[in-house]
């Protein structure tokens, strides 16, 4: 007797790539926003697969492939001994001379999503969707500087309150996870690196409050 479509067991959902500890797998990606005047803002970020912490980020008014290498170098200063596996797509921002040089130095190992492995880069792509639809699109995106301030606020909230390993009350993601001391001879801190994260001249009053029911990946 044939099994009807209604009674056939559904296929188990395919799980994405999973790390077993911090700094085992990183994801890097770039996305674009349209501003009110039709111009663009480019958002770059690095996220840790295990903790879901944003390790470094940047907002820019022009597309600059070198931003990826700068972010990765900044994030790597907080890694004590691991050599993270970097999951990226094959875009020019991830495959260029500056990034290749960083990979060749042994700081990171890079694999291209859906090319060198079957997994996609969906973890960070999902984070972009949450950032945009549950935060950025609720605000006025009129200038790159305003987008930068909004992203800075959301990253802080994500790293300290919304991510699985966030600890309420910490500042800008500091001390959220024991990432270890920087490599010898290299400076770094536990805070996520961003275009405005270290300026010190912004207060929470400058950015609308994020509702805790907005969610995050």
C-alpha positions in Angstrom: 0.0 0.0 0.0 1.4 3.3 -1.0 2.1 6.0 1.6 0.1 9.2 1.0 2.0 12.5 0.8 0.2 13.6 4.0 1.7 10.6 6.0 5.2 10.5 4.6 7.8 11.4 7.2 9.4 14.8 6.5 13.1 14.9 6.0 15.2 16.1 8.9 16.3 19.7 8.6 19.9 20.0 7.5 22.1 21.5 10.3 24.6 24.2 9.4 28.3 24.0 10.3 28.8 24.0 14.1 31.8 24.8 16.2 32.5 23.1 19.5 34.4 26.1 21.1 35.1 29.8 20.6 37.5 30.7 17.8 37.2 27.4 16.0 35.1 28.8 13.1 34.5 32.4 12.1 32.2 33.8 9.4 32.9 37.0 7.5 30.6 38.8 5.1 29.6 42.1 3.6 26.1 43.5 3.0 24.7 46.7 1.5 22.1 49.2 2.6 20.3 51.8 0.6 20.1 55.2 2.3 17.3 57.7 1.9 19.1 59.7 -0.8 19.8 56.5 -2.9 23.4 56.2 -1.9 24.8 53.1 -0.3 26.3 52.0 3.0 28.4 48.9 3.2 28.5 46.8 6.3 31.3 44.3 7.1 31.4 41.9 10.0 33.1 38.9 11.5 31.1 36.6 13.8 32.2 33.6 15.9 30.2 30.5 15.1 30.2 29.1 18.6 29.4 32.2 20.7 27.6 34.2 18.0 29.6 37.1 19.1 30.5 39.9 16.6 34.3 40.0 16.8 34.8 43.0 14.4 32.7 45.2 12.2 32.9 48.3 9.9 30.4 50.6 8.2 31.6 52.5 5.1 30.2 54.7 2.4 32.2 53.0 -0.3 33.0 49.4 -1.1 36.5 48.7 0.0 37.7 45.1 -0.3 40.6 45.9 2.1 38.2 46.3 5.0 37.9 42.5 5.3 41.6 42.0 5.9 41.7 44.9 8.5 38.8 43.4 10.4 40.2 39.9 10.4 43.6 41.2 11.6 41.9 43.1 14.4 39.8 40.1 15.5 42.8 37.8 15.4 44.7 39.9 17.9 42.4 38.5 20.6 43.1 34.9 19.8 45.7 33.2 22.0 46.6 30.0 20.3 43.8 28.8 17.9 43.9 29.2 14.2 40.3 29.9 13.3 38.7 28.4 10.2 37.3 31.3 8.3 34.1 30.6 6.3 33.6 33.1 3.5 32.0 33.4 0.1 34.1 34.0 -3.1 33.5 37.7 -3.3 36.4 40.1 -4.1 36.2 41.4 -0.5 37.2 37.9 0.8 39.5 36.8 -1.9 42.1 39.5 -2.6 45.8 40.2 -2.0 45.4 41.6 1.5 43.3 38.7 2.8 45.5 36.1 1.0 48.5 37.6 2.7 46.8 37.2 6.1 45.9 33.6 5.3 49.4 32.8 4.2 50.8 34.2 7.5 49.0 31.3 9.3 46.7 33.5 11.4 43.6 32.0 9.8 42.6 29.2 7.5 40.0 30.1 4.9 37.4 27.9 3.2 34.9 29.1 0.6 31.3 28.4 1.3 29.5 26.1 -1.2 32.7 25.8 -3.1 35.4 24.1 -1.0 32.8 22.8 1.5 29.1 22.0 1.1 28.0 24.4 3.9 26.8 27.9 3.2 27.6 31.1 5.1 24.1 31.3 6.4 24.9 32.0 10.0 26.2 35.5 9.3 23.7 36.0 6.5 20.9 35.3 9.0 22.5 37.9 11.4 22.4 40.5 8.7 18.6 39.8 8.2 17.9 40.2 11.9 20.0 43.4 12.1 18.3 44.9 9.1 14.6 43.9 9.6 14.4 44.0 13.3 16.6 47.1 13.9 18.0 49.2 11.1 14.8 49.3 9.0 12.9 50.6 12.1 15.1 53.7 12.0 15.9 56.6 9.6 18.8 55.5 7.4 19.8 58.9 6.1 23.6 59.0 6.5 26.5 56.5 6.8 27.3 58.1 10.2 23.8 57.4 11.5 24.0 53.8 10.2 27.3 53.4 12.0 25.8 54.6 15.3 22.9 52.2 14.9 25.1 49.3 14.2 27.4 50.1 17.1 24.5 50.1 19.5 23.1 46.9 18.1 26.4 45.1 18.3 26.8 46.1 21.9 23.3 44.9 22.7 23.9 41.6 20.8 27.2 40.8 22.4 26.2 41.7 25.9 22.5 40.9 26.2 21.1 39.0 23.2 23.7 36.5 22.1 23.7 33.0 23.9 26.9 33.8 25.9 26.2 37.5 26.6 26.6 38.6 30.2 24.3 41.5 31.1 26.0 44.6 32.4 29.2 44.4 30.5 30.4 47.2 28.3 30.6 46.8 24.5 31.0 43.1 24.7 34.0 43.1 27.1 34.7 40.0 29.2 31.8 38.1 27.6 33.9 35.1 26.8 37.4 33.9 27.8 39.0 34.5 24.5 42.5 34.4 26.0 45.3 36.9 26.0 46.5 38.4 22.8 49.3 36.8 21.0 52.8 37.8 22.2 53.8 41.2 20.8 50.3 42.1 19.6 47.9 44.4 21.3 44.2 43.8 21.5 41.2 43.8 23.8 38.0 41.7 24.3 35.8 44.4 22.8 34.4 44.1 19.3 36.2 46.4 16.8 34.0 48.8 14.9 34.2 52.1 13.1 32.7 53.9 16.1 33.1 51.4 18.9 36.2 53.0 20.4 35.4 56.7 19.8 34.2 57.2 23.4 32.1 60.2 22.4 28.7 58.5 21.9 26.1 57.8 24.6 23.1 55.5 24.6 20.9 58.5 24.4 22.2 59.1 20.8 20.5 56.0 19.6 16.9 54.7 20.1 16.4 51.9 22.5 16.4 48.4 21.1 13.3 46.4 22.2 14.3 43.2 23.8 11.6 41.3 21.9 13.2 42.3 18.6 15.4 39.2 18.9 18.7 38.2 17.4 20.2 35.1 15.9 
